[in-house]
Amino acid sequence: MTDTDMLHMAALEKRCEELETRNAELEAKHWDECRQIAHYEDELRRATDEKECS
């Protein structure tokens, strides 16, 4: 493997790590948003149920 090949491999490995980090951040954001939506749906369901019972 040449020096140039090694530099390209190192650059690719660094980019791969950056993408994995970004992916983890986006997954965490996605699940946070899903939890928030579920929370709001529960609140809406409770409010709707209370209104129907009144």
C-alpha positions, 0 to 999 in steps of 0.5 A: 500500500502506498503512502497515498493509499494510506492517506486516502484510507485515513481520510475515509475512516475519519469521514466514516466516523463523522457520518456514524456520529451524525447518524447517532445524533439524528437517530437520537433526535428522531426518537426524541421527536417520537416521544414528544409526539406520543406524549402530545397524543396521550394528552390529546386522548385524555383531554378528548376522553374527559370532554366526552365524559362531561 
